[in-house]
Amino acid sequence: METKEIIEKILQDYRVCEETVEQPTFLEIIGKTRREDYITDLLVYALKTDPVILERLVQKFYSESEDFCDIIIKEIVSQKYMEEEGRADIFIIAETGQGNRCVVIIENKTDTVEHSNQTTKYARWAESHYSAYQKYLFFLKPDYNQGKVADKQYKNVNYSQLAPLLGESRNVYIADLKRHIEKYLTEKEIKFMEYDKLVLENYNKLKTILDEVERKFKNGRSELINKLKGDGTNGIIGFQGGTWKGKDSAKEDEIILWETDSKKTFHFFKKGWYREDKANRENEYYFYAEIKFIDNSNIVCQKTVRTKRKQENKNIKDFLKRKGIEKTPEQFDSWDYTILSGCPFKSEKEFYSLDWWQELREFAIINLNHYLHELDALTKEFFEWDKNQQ
């Protein structure tokens, strides 16, 4: 198969696979994929909503308890306080259809292991407070967690064993929990798609092609920036070769350029737009215009302000709100930043052709000069307003 055919086949198969990607689970959406406490709370909800799940669990791991059915859950809580013994993840008091009373304790571990003989302490507390009750004790963990349970009274349960016990529930929350468990907390065979195999078989050839393309585009970006550093009619107005390191010695109206380490984002600003506070570096911020290569085909020019901390600067936020500019939810490393305005580059010219690069250059010159001019007025207004707030 020729290189062109290989690439076309990989892209075609990848697009098909991408269209069939599963919807994210609730815990994925909120960024708590393996958070023990969140998973525990969802398990409590599932057991409380559908007690049959608890019946299946006990019947599977306690063979002598096949008559454990028609149960009524009297109490179910997460983080059960057991005085000086600690807190059990899930604690249940239930009664079977035969009138037998029981206590169920589930110790849930996702990415942690048992410490301080927790299981023994919980079992001891349950025995001292519910001596007449039957005890069912479980140590629940993902298939990949090699942690051992200290107390041998507990039944080891892997999530791959728990998932089928949740059944095919019509309850959307229980069904979502089961899907999450199967996706993240069980061992699965690594499945290679057809396009994966093609990539692996042709890895060196494809990597060489990608490296060469990236090298050409990196050179193209460098050439573009060099042309933007031209005189006022053909490049950035006011640019005289100022750099990030030399910003302190730059002239007041001189435009300074800072190239990020990735060489994909380029900031243009004046030293007066950068505020330093050597006593408290958290108060540093600066305004700038930029051209940003989000990827090699997604390019934007933007007018931006950054604060050198993850928390936003209250005065900047209040000032921008007065101007009708709302905070954008963006962060970069330890900086919090707001895009004041921006526009994407669009071209009908052949991708990466000389005409395409020329159009990109004209787009960058027009927009960056426009944003720099606007920032002159905006920063002057902000610094005057900020001074009056003190």
N, C-alpha and C positions, 0 to 999 in steps of 0.2 A: 504494500500500500504506500503511495506517495505521501510526502509530508503534508501537502495541502489536504489530501483526503483524510489523513489521520486527524488533523486539527478540526476539519469540518465535522467528522464523526464524533469527536470528543465534545464539541460545542453542542451538537444536536442532542446527544444522549444526556448531557448535563442539563440542558433546558427542559427536557422531558422530566428528568428527576426532580428539578427545582420546582416544577409545577405541582408535583405530588407530595411536597414536603408537608409534614404534619403541622397542625396548628400548635402554638406553644401552650403548655399547661399553665395553670394559675400561678404556681410557684415559680415557673420560669419568668412569667411576666413581671412579677414583683421582685425578681432577683434573689429569691430564697431557695434555690434549687435543692440544696442539701442541708438546709437549716433544720436541726434536730427539733427545736421547739415548735416550729411551724408545722412540720410533718406530724409531730405528736398531737397537736391540736386538731389537725384534719382527721387523724385516726380516731380520736375521741368522738368527733362528730359522726364519723362513719359507724362506729360501734353503737353509739347512742341512737342513731337514726335507724339502723338495721341490726338488731340484736342477733339475727341469724348468723352474722359474721362471727360473733363471739362463740356461738354454738359450734360452728364449723372448726374454729381454731382449737377449742378444747377437745372436741371429738377426734380431731386429727392427731393430736400430740399426747392425749391421755386415753389410751385405748379402752381402759376400764370405765370411761365416762360416756359410753354410747347413749346412755339415758339422759345425758345433759341436753335437754331440749325444752322448748316452750318457756324459755327463761324470761324473767322480768328483771330489768336492770333497776336497782333501787338507788344506786349512786354511781356516778362515773365522773372522775375529775382528772385533769392533768396537773402535774406538780403537786401531788398530795403531800402535805406537811406531816412528817412523822417524828415530831419533836426533835430530840438530839440526833436521831438516826439519819436525818436528811429529808429529801423529797423524791418520791417515786414518780417516774414519768407518767404512768397511767395506773390509776387505782379504781377498781370496780367492786361494788357489792351487788350480788345478784341472787335470785331465787329461781330454782328450776320448777317445771310444771309438777314435779313430784314433791315439791315443798322443801327441797334441800337448799340450804343456804351456803353461799360460797364467796370467797374473796379471790379476785383476779388481779395480779400485778404484772404489768408489762414494762420492762426496762428497755428503752429505745436508744440505740446507738447508731449514728450514721457515720460521721467521720471521727468519732472519739472512741475511747475504750473505757472499761470500768476502772474506777479508782476507789481507794479506801474501803474495799470490800462492801460496796454499796448493796449488792444483791443480798448478802448475808444479813445486813442490818435491816433491810426492808422486810425480809422473811421473818426475822426475829420480832420485829414490831407487830407485824400482822398476827403472828402466833400469840403474842402477849395480849393483844386487844380483841382478837376474834378467834379464840382457841377452839370454839365449838363449830367453826366454819371450815368447810373443805377449801383447800388452797390450790390454786392453779397459777403457776409462776412461769413467765416467759422472758427470754432474753432475745430481743429482736435486733437484727442488724442486716445491712446490705451484704450481698454475696462477696463483695471485695474486702469487707472489713474482717481482718483476721483476729480481732480481739476475742479473748476468752472470758467466759463467765466464771466468777469466783465460787459461787454457791452451786453445788451439783444438783440441788433440788430444782433448779430452773431448766426449762426446756429451751434448747437453742432453736431459734426460728430465723431462717433467712427470708429476706423480702421476696425472693422468687417463690417461696413456699406460701407466703401470705397473700400475694397478688391474686391467685386463683380463688381464694376464699372470699374475696370481695364480690365475686360473681359478676353477672352482667347487669349491674344495677341501672335502673332508669333514672336514678338520682344523679343529676349532672355533676354534683360535687364529688360523690363517691366514684363515679366513672372517671372523672378527671384525676382523682387521687390514684386510682389503679393504673391509669395511663402513665402518670408521672413515675410511679414505682417501677413499672416495666421499662421505662425509658432511662431512668437514672440510677436505680438502686438494685438492679439485678445484673448478673453476668449475661452477656449476649455474644453470640458469634459475630465476629466482625465480617460484615458482608461487603464484598467488593463489587461495585457496579461495573458495567461494561466499560464505561469511560475511565474508571479508576485503573482497570487493567491496561487500557491503551496508554494511559499516562505513564504507568510504571514500565511498560515494555519499551516506551520511547522517551524515557525520562531525560537522558543525556542530550539527545537531539533537541527536544523541546526546550530544555534549560538553556542550551546554547543559543537558540533562536530568541528566547525571551531576554537573555542577558544582552544580546546584540541590539535588540529593539530598545531596551531600557537605556543602553549606552547612547544610542542615537538621540533618544528623546531628552536625555540629560544634557547632551551637547546642545540640543535645540533650545532648551530652557536657558542655558548659560548665554548663548548667543542673543536670545531675546532680551535678557536682562542687560547685557552689554549695550544693546541698541537703545534700551530705555534710559540708560545713563548718558545719552547724547545731550546736545544743547537744547535750549528752550523751545525751538521750533520742531525738533525731531525726537524729543525724548521728554524726560521729567524736568519740568521747569524748576530751576533752583538747585539742581543736583550738581555738586562740585567734587564728588568723590568721597563724601563723608561716610564713615563706617560706624558700626555699633561701638567698637572699642574707642574710637576717636570722637564719640559724640560730645564729650565734655568740652573739647577744644574747638568744636564746630562753630561757624558763624551763626547768628540768630536766624537768618533766613535760609540757611543752607539745608538742603534735603539730605537726610541720612538714610542709608540702606542697611538693613539687617537681613541676612540670608539665614534661614533656619538650617539646622544640621542636615535635614533630609534634602535640602536644595529643592524643595517643592513649594515653599512659601516664602514670599519676599515682602518685607515691610518697608514703607517709606514714611519718614516722619521728621519733625524738627526737634532740636534738643529742648526747646521750651515746652513741648507737649509731653515731655517725660518728667514725672515728679518723683524725686527720691526722698527718702526719709531714713537717714543712716541710723538714727536712734531706734527706729521701728520699721524695718524693711517690709513689714506686712502692709504698710501704707503706700507702697510704690504702685504707680499706675502710669499708663501712657496711651495716647491717642495715635492712630496711624492709618494710612491707606495701604492696601495690600493686593497683590495678585497671588492667588492660591490655586495650586494644581491638586485638587482633591484626588483625582486620578488623572491618567494621561488624556482622558477625553472629557473630564468634568472640571472646567476652569472657571473661576469667578474673580471679579474685582470687588473689594469690599472696603467700607469705612468702619473702623473698629475702635473700641476702647477696652483695655485689659487692666485688671487689678492683680497684684502679685500675691494672691491668696485665693483659696477656694470659696471663701465667703465674699459676697458682693460688697462693694463700697456703698454705704448708705447715701452719702452726698451725691455720688454719681448717679445712683438709682433715682433719687428724688429729682435731680436736675433733669435727667432724661425723661422721667415721667411727665414733668411740666412741659417738655417739648413734644409729648405724644409718642415717645419711643419706649416700647416695653422691653423688658429684659429677655434675651434669648437664652434658653437652657443649654449653654455651651461651657465646656471646661477643657483646658489643655494643661497637662501636668499640674502644677500648683497654681495656675492662673485661672481666673474667672473672667470671661469676656463677653461683651455685648456687640453684636453686629448692628451698627447704626443704619446702614443701607448697603445694598449690594446688587450686582447684576451678573448673570451667567454669560459666558461667551457662546455664541451660536454662529455657525458658518455653513453655507451651502457648498463651499469649495471642497475639493477632494482632500480627504483626511491626510494631514501632514504634508501636503504639497507646499511648494513655495508660496502660492497664493493664499493657502490656509495660514501659514506662518505670518505672512504680511498682514492679513486681516486681523490675526491675534495681536500683532504689534500695534496696529492702529486702534484696536479696541482697548488695549491696556493704556496707551498714551492718553487717549481721550478721557477714560474713566478715572485713571489715577490722578491726572492733573485736576480733573473736576472735583474729586474727593479731597485732594490736598487743599484746594482753594476753599472748599466748604469748611474744612477742619480749622483753617486759620480763624474764621469767624466764630466757629463753635467753641474752640478752646478758649479764646479770649473772653467769650461770654461766660463759660463755665468757671474759669478761674476767678473772675470778678464776683460771680454769684457765690462761689465756694468761700471766698474771703469774708463775705458778709454773713456767713453762717456761723462763724467762729465767735 
